[in-house]
């Protein structure tokens, strides 16, 4: 076929059901499905969604004037082995700008057929032409005005009322041709229902006249017939079924009752996401292309929906016949049923620690509360945002929760890209959930709520929200009603207790949790969220410890096939990748490292980690200054002068390495730069040290700002005095 050589000149209407059927290089017509920080998701067919990355755009993502449901044109650049589709920007965004259009139907007879300009559907194929109960003459209450300018109502009416002779049939066909085949069919059906009406031109302009068979809309017989039809419909109401049973009911007319958890307008039908006590299903309702069906139905409404179950390109969907918003006792009954089922489904039956760890065993009830909050968010189609430090420990904790939650999202939502819509992991450079991070999250969630009708997210703070440094950020989330789960292995400040919706921390118990890492606690939470993921999580606690790994976790990792050398390589590899593009989740790369790697990837990356860190430590150790402070040895390093501050390793990790590798009797290590320093010493309270140093050097602006990192900020002009004062304050505590 000669048209193959000119793919760049035409757009294609894809009618396949697999990404692998796409042809890279071609331009396809698609529908905007949603937005993310990194780009735009575009549906090329039901179940076939690609990502137009922001780097492919010819403008800033924020300035793109697309909305969900818009018809757009994109180029397929690549289809990856895992099915992900990389899309490219098309400067042509209308059919007229292409030289032609063709069908791409890999399994059909129409593959390669030309499409007449303007004849293709805008967006997904409509599943229903008109919801039940909506006349072709008047669609008031379901998206259009009966007196609108579209011309469809008048044309369909004229065609339906035309005299049923050969000439009349021809006239009806002519008059409805502009409306389209679907409306013509509806008009013909209306004419058939009305009978053989003899209508003159004068009657069309004034009163109707009917023959003895009489079938006018305004006759008594017609009214009685409609009443009889309604009565029959009432007695033959479909059986109420649960969403999880729809797979066995394809082709049947069913009734479901539940909550509208999402509504999006495509180029064709309106898609309502309905959740009952068992699952969520997409329900399509059609008025006309791109017009909102049932505009009175909003997210959060409790509804009764009748429709036919269809299997469209491998995904279940209900073609809506009738949709009713419930009220009063009916609504209360459905709401109670949903709440009971949600609580029962979301609450884990038991919480079994991954290993014998007293600190984890002491917080099983807290873990159950946090797991219930996360599972409830999944069931409510509420986005989940996980915040963690951009460290090996933080990434292990965040990735563990991600590993547990994503299968639940896939199970709950049929959409292939649901896991990108409903779960986000956002690392933090600074392990504090301050106003900068909170403002970022609030801005995004308000934009998503305004633009895409998304619910406010559940924010899970792992190892970054347990201190007073995070109070302002937690408070900002609270102002907007976003739920906050705080998970912290270290001591939590009492002020945080009231700001967190759910709090998990052994510091709230009487047990000694000094040996518990954030990664270990996060992995145990993940196992509580999804017990089926426990085997995948077994090695993660051991990966999170730089030294003195508890034997229980070392044994657990060994049983899973990860010995000490392999967990060390994983830790080093994750630490290196955590540094680069630290604000990105690097979901696929971290997944490959922690769960899919046979050792080759981790071995390669960890070797780079060791080379970079060893070189930096060697230089630093050669320039360490040893100070005697009240009879104690304190090692001090000027990081500005003797380290590459803007390359790996970060200053905090360098301080850790220097203190761990010390072979002398030093009491503390202090690494300082222009206006901050890091303290490494056993059992030191950096807040107390900063307060004591502030009294000694009041002009230094000394403040403890990173409790988890033992970090102190100060004014650069008083640097030398501040370093001396902090070193002295640290030694006083030893």
N, C-alpha and C positions, 0 to 999 in steps of 0.2 A: 504493500500500500504506500503510494508516494507521499501521503500526508505525514508519514512518520518523520520525514526529513525536515519538516517545518513545525515541529512541536513548539518552538519558541514563539510562533506567530499566532497560536490559538490557545484558548483555555479549554480545560477538560472538565466534564461532569463525571466524578468518580462514583461508580455504583458497585464497588467491591466491598468486601468486609474484612480485609486484612491489610495492614501496612505494607506487607511484602508484595502486594499486588500493585503498588504505586510505581510509577516510572520516574526516577530522578531526572531533573532537568525540565520537566513539564510544569506548566502553570495550571493550577486547579482552582475551581470555585469552591469557597468554603464559608463557614459561618463562625463568627467570633463566639467562643465558648466561655472565656474568662481571662482574667489578667493575673499576673504574678509580678514580683519585684524584678524578675529576670526576663519577662517578655509576655507574649500573648499566646493563649491556646486557641487553636483554630480547628473546628470539626470539618473534615473532608467528607465524612460519611458517618452514620451512627456507629459509634464504637471505634472510629478511626480518627484520632486527634493528634495533631502535630504542634510543635512549639516554634513560634517565630521569636527567636531570641532578640533581645533589645539591641544587640550588636549588629543585627541585620537591618535595622530600621534606618531610614534616611533622615530621621528626626528623633528628638527625645521621646521616650516612651510616654512621659507625662503630657506631651503635647499632641499625642495621637487622639484623633477625635472619634475613634471607634467606640461602639457600645456593644454589650453582649447581645447576640442575635443579629448583628449587622452582617450582610453579605460582603465578602472580601475576596480578593484574588491573591494567591501566594504561589511561590515556586517550591516544589519539593526538591531539596538539595541533596538529602541523604536519608536512607532508611537504615537504622542501625540493627545489629544482630538481635538486640533485645526488643525490637519493635518500635523503639523511639523514632520519631520522625523529625528531622531538622528542616525547617522551612526558611525560605528566603523572601525578601521584600520584592513586591512587584510595583513598579511605578505606575502601571496601568491598573486602574481600580474601577473600570466599567466595561461592560461587554463590548460597547462600540469602539473601544480603543484596541481591541484585538481584531485580527483579520478573519476570525471564524471561531467556531466552537464545535467540539466533538464529544461523543460519549466514550468514556473509558469504563467498560463493563467486562472485566476479565473472564467471567463465567457465563456471559450472555451473548445472544446473537446480535446485539446492537453495537458491539464494540467497534469503535471507529466511525460510526455513523455521524453525519453532520447534524448539528442542532441549529434550527432556524434562529436567527438573532432575536432575542426577546422571548423565545418560547420555553426556555428552560425555567424550572422552578427556582424561586429565590429561597435558597435554604433547603432544609430537609423535606422529603416528600410528605405532604399532609397525610395524616392517618384518618381524619374524619373531615368531611366537607362542612357539616353543620351540626353542632351539638343538639341533642334531642330537646325538643320544645322550642327551638328557635326557628321561626318561619323564614322562608326565602323572601317574603315581602317585608318583614320587619325584624330587625335584629337588635332592637333596643334592649339594653341590659346584658348584652353579650358582645360588646366591643364596637358596634357601629350604630349610627343613627338611621332610623327608617327613612328620614328625609335627606340623607346625605347626597353628595354630588357624584357618587361613583357610577350611577346609572344602572347598577346591577339590579336593584329592586324593580325599577320600572320595566327594564327589558325582560326580566324573568316573568313578571306579571303579565305583560303584554303577550309574551310567547305562550304562556300557559293558558290564556283566555282566548287565544285565536281560534277561529272556526276550524274544526277538525276535518277539513276536506284536504285534497291533495295540495290545493293552493294555500290553504290555511297552514298545513304542516310546513310547507316551504317557507311561508312568511314567518312562522315561529322559529324555524331554523335560522333564517336570515337575521331576525331580530336578536337572537341570543348568541350569535356567533361572536360578537364583540365581548361578551361576558366570559366566555370560556366554556369548555366542555362540561366542567363540573356544574356551573350554574344552569347551563342548558338542560343537563340531566335533571337537576332539581326542578326546573320549570316544567319539564315534561311530566315528571312524577306528579307535580301539583295538578297539571291538566288532567292526568288520568284519574286522580282521586276525585276531582270535581265532576267528572262525567263529560258527556257531550253537550257542552253549553253552546247555545247559538247566540252570539253576541254581535250586534251591528255596530257600525262606527258611532252612531248616535248613542247607543247604550254604553259604549266605552267612555263617553264623555259625560254621561248622566247616570240614570238608574239602570240596574241590570235586569234583563228579562230571561226567563228560564223556560225550558220545555218541560214536558210532564215528568221526565226522568229527574228533573230538578236537582242540581248539585251545587248551587251557589253558596258562598261562604256565609251569606246572611240569612239563609232559609232556616226554618224551624227544624226541618229534617237534618240539615247539616249540623246544627247545634247538637241535636240529639245524637247524631253519629259521633261527634267529637266527644260528647259525654260518655257514650258507650266505650269509645276507644280508651278514654282516660280510666274508666272503671276497669276495663280489661287489663290495662297496664298496671293498675294498683294491685289487682289480684295475682298478676304474674310478675311481681317484683323479683329480681334475681336474689339468689341466696347470698347472705353475707359470708364472706370467706376471709381468711388471713392472707397477708401478702406473701408469707413464706410458702403458701400452697399454690401460688399462681403457676409455677412451673408445670404442674400437672393439669392445668385448666386452659391451656392454649386453645383459642377458638371459642371459648365459652363466654357468655355474658355473666358478669359477676358484680357483686356489690362489696365495696370495702369502706370502712369507716376509720378515720384517723385524723392526723394533723398535717396541715400544709407546712412543710419544712423548707420549701424553696419553690420559686417560680421564676422562670426565665422565658423570654420571648425570642424565638428563633425567626428565621426568615419565612417560615411556614407556620407550624402550630405553636401554641403556648404549651410549655412543659411544666406541669405541676409535680413536685416531689411530695408524695404522700407517705407518711410514716404511720403504721399501726403498731400494735403491740408486739409484732414479730420482725418487721423489716421495713425498708423503704423501696418504693417503686416509682418510676417515671410514668406520668399519665398525660397523654397528649390531647389537647382540645383545640379544634380548628374552627375559625370563623372565616377568615380569608388571610392570604399570605401576609405575615408580618403584623397582624392585628391582634391585640390582646383579647383572648377569650376570657369570659367571666371576670371582668375588671373589678367586680365587687369582692372577689376572693383574695384575701391577703395572707401573707406568711403568718403562721400562728393560729389561723382559723381551724376549727374542728369541722370536718366535712363528712358528707356521705357521697360516694361517687359510684355510679353505675357505668360499666363499660365492658368492652370486649378485650380479652387478653390476647395479645399478639406477640410473636417472636420475630423481632426485626433485626436482621443481621446478627443473630446470636444473642440479643439482649431482650429481656422481657419488657413489655410496655403495654399499658392499658389505653385503649382508644376510648376516650370519654364520651359517653352518651348523655349523662346528666350529672351535674355537680351541684350539691346543695350545702350551704353553710348551716350548721346545726346551732341551736340555741336552747337555753333553759335546761330542762331535764335531760333531753337527748344529748346536749353538749356535755353536761355534767357526767353522764354515764360513760361517754367515750373518754373524757379526760381522766376519770378515775381508773378506767381500764388501762389507759396508757401509762399513768403514773405507777400503778401497781406492777405492771409488767416491766417498766423501766427500772424500778428499784430492784426487783427480783433479778433482772437480767444483768444489771450493772454491778451489783455488789458481789465480789468474789466469795464463794462458799467458804474457802479457807485460804490462809496465807502461809505458805510453807517456805521458810528461808532456804536459800540456795545451799547453804552450808551451816555448820554448827557455829553460830556467831551470837553470843549473848546480847550484843548491842542491837542486832537486827530482831532477835526474838522479843526484845522488850518493846519494840514499836510495831508489832504486827497489826494492832488495831489501827494505828495511824496509817500504816501502809494500805490497809483495807479501805480507809476513808479516801486516801489519795487515788487509789485504783478505781474506786467507785466514781469519783469525780471525773477521771479521764474516760472511763468507759461510758459514762452518761453523756459526755460531750460527743463521743462518737455516735451514740444512738440518737442524739438530738441534732445531728448534722451541724455541730458547732465546731468551728476551727480550733485547733490546738496549737499553741505557740510554745515551744520549749526554749528557754534561755539557759545557757551554761557558759562557763569560762572557756576561753580558747586555749586550753591546756589538754594534756593527755588525759588527765583525770576527768576533766569536764566533758571532753568528747566521748569518753567511754560511757559516762552516765547518760548523756544525751542520746548517743547512738543506741544504747540499750533500750531506752524508752521508745525510740523510733522503731526499733526492730519488733517490739511487742505490739505497737499501736497500728502500724500499717496494715497487717493482715486483717485486723478488725475493721478498718476502713474499707478495704477491698471487699470484705464479706458483706458490709452494710450497704455499699453503694455500687450500682452496676457500672457507673461511668469509669472508663479505663484510667482517666486522669484524676480520679477523686483523691488519691493520696497526696497530690500536689495542692489541691484546693483546701483540704481539711487538716493537713499537718505541716508545720513549718518549724525548723530548728534554726535558731539564730544565735551563733556564738557571740561572746562579749570579749573584747580586748582586755577590758578592766573587769575583774570578777566582782563587780558591784552593780546592782540594778539601780542606777541613778536616774536623774531626770533626763539625761540625754537618751538613754535606752528607752525609758518609759514614754517620752515624747514621740520617739520614732514609732513605737508600737501603737500608741493611741492614734497617731495620725493615720497609720495604715488601716487600723480597724475601723475608724470612722469613714475613711474613703471607701473601704470595701462594703461597709454597711450602706453608704449612700449610693454607690455606683452599682453594686451587685446584690443588694439586699441580703448580705451575709449577716449571720448572727455575731454578736460580740464574742471574742474568743475566750477560751480557757487558757490562762497563762501559767505555765509550769516553770518555776525557777529552781534550778538544780545547782546548789552550791553557790548561788550568787545573790540570794535574797534574805539571808538570815541575820544581817547586822543592821544597825541604825543607819549605816551609809545608804541603805536601800529604802528607807522609810518614805522619802519624798516620791520615789518612783512607784512604790506600792500604793501610796495614797492617791496618785494621779489615776492609776488604773481603777481604784475604788470609786473615784468620783464618777466614772462612766459606767460603773456596774460590772466591770469585768472580773470574773472569778480568778483567784490567785492561789495556786498550790505551791508552797515553799518546801523544798526538800534539802536538808543540810545535815551533813554528817558531823559538823563541828558545832560548837556551842552557839546557840541562837539567843540574841538579845531579847529580853522580855518585851520590849516595845513592839517587836514584830508579831507577837502572838495575836494581838488584836487586829492587825492589818491583813493577816493571811486568812483566806477562806478555809484552807486545810493546811496544817503544818505537820511535817514529819521530821523529827530530830530526836536522837537519843538523849540530847541534853535536857529534854523534858522529863526524863526518867532518872532513876537512881543508879543506872549502870555506868560502868567506865567504857566510854566509846573512843578512847584515845587512838585505838588501832583501826578504827573504821574509816575508810576513804569514801569520798563522794561517789566514785565510780562503783564501789561495792554496794552502797545504799541504793544508787540509781538502778543497778542491775536487779536487786531484790524487789524494787518497786515494779520494774518491768515484768518480772515473773509473776507478781501479784496481778498485774493488768492482764496478762495473757500467759496462763500456765503452759500452753502448748509451745511457747517460745523458750521455755526453761533450758532445753538442751543447747540451743543456740547461744544462750547467755552464760553458760557455765564457766567459760574461761575469762570473762570480762573483769570480774573483781581482781584477779591476779594481775591483769594487765595494768590496772590503775595504780599499783604500788611501785614507787621508785626503789624502795628498800623495805626490809623487814615485812615481807608479805606474810600474813597469817597462814599458818600451816594448813588450816581448813580450806582456804581458798587456793593454795598451791596444789593441794591434793585434788580438789575439784577440777582445776584446769588440767592436771595431769590425766585424770580419768577421761577427760574430753579430748585428749590427744595433744595438749599444749604443755610442753615441758618448760622449765625455767628459761631456757635460751629462746624459745619461740615467743613466750610472753614478753620477754625483754625486747626482742626485735619489734614486736607489735607496738609496745609502749613507745619506743624510740621513733618508729615510723609515724605514728599518730602525732607525736609531739612536734615533729618536723613539719608535717602537713598542716597542723593546727596553726603554726606561725604564719605560713604563707596564705594570703587572702583570708586572714583570720576572721573577717566578718561574714564569710560565706560558709554554708553548711557542708559543702562538698559531699553531698549525700552518697553519690555513686562511688566516689573514691574511698570514703570511709567504710562503706559497706564492703567493697572489695577487700580492703585491708583486714577488717575485723572478722568478716564472716565467710568470704568467698576465696580467700588466698590460700594457696598450698605452700606458701613460704617464699616464693620467688619475688613477689612484689614487696613484701615486708623486708625481705633481706636486702633488696636493692635500696629502698628508701632509708632503712636503718643504717646502712653503711655510710650514706651521706650525712646522716645525723651525727654519727661518731666522728667522722672526719672534721666536720665543722665545729662540733663542740670541743673536741680534743685540741684543735688548733687554738681556739679562743681561750680555753682554760690554761693551756701552756703559756700563752702570752700574758694572761692575767696573773698567774702564779709567779711569773718572773718579776712582776711589778707590784706585788702585794706589799703593803706597808704594815709591819707588825708593831702594835702599840701596847705598852704596858699601862693598864688602867686599874688602879687600886689593887695591884698584885695579880691581875688577870690579863691574859693575852688576847688581844683583839686584832684580827686581820682586817685591813682597810684597803679598798681598791677604788681608784679614781676611774670610773668607767668611761668618762668623756675622753680621757687621755689614752687608756689602755684596753679598749675594746671597740668592736665595730657595732655601735649602738643601733644602727639601722639595718642590720643584717642578723641572720641567725647566729647564735641563740639570743633571745631577748634577755634583758638585764636580770629579770627575776629568775630565769632558768640558769643563767650564769652564776648568780649568787647561790642557788641551790647546789650546783655542781661543785663550786669551790668549797662550800662548807662540808658536803658529803665526802669529798676526797681529801680532806685535811688529815694529815698523818702526825700532827703535833697536838699539843694540849691546849689549843686555842679555845677560848670560852665563847667567842662570838665572831661572826663575819659581817662586816658592813660594806656594802657596795653602793657608792653614791655617784650621782651625775649632777647636771646643772642645778636642778631644783627638786630632786627626789632622791631617796635612799631606801635600800632594802636591808632589813636586819635578819640574820639567821642565827638563832641561838635556841637552846632547849628551854622550854617553859617560860618564855618571855611574853609579857603582855605589852604589845606595842603601844596601846593606848596610854597605859601608865607611863611608859618610857617617854612618849611624846609629850605628855603633860609635864613630867619632871624637867625635860629638856626645855620646854617652853618657859618655865619659871627661870631657868638659868640664862636663856637667851630670848628675852621677851620681844626683841626686835626681829627675830628670825622667822616669824609667821609659821611656826612649827605645828603641823596637824597630821594626825594619823588618819589616812584616807582609804587605805586598802588593808583591812584587818586580815583578810585571808592570805594576803601576800606579805604581811608585815612591812607595809610600805608607808613612808613618811614623806610629806611634801613640806617645802620651806621656801623662803625667799633666797634667790641665788646670791644676793649681795652678802649674806651672812653665812655662806656655805661652810667655811672652815670652822667657825664657832659652833655651828649646828652639829656637824659631824662629831666634834669632841663632846658636846653636851649629850647627844644621843648615845654615844659609846659609853659614857659614864653612867647614864641612866639605865642602860641595859645591864651593865656589870652590877649595879646596885641590887638588881632583882635576882641575881644568880646566887 
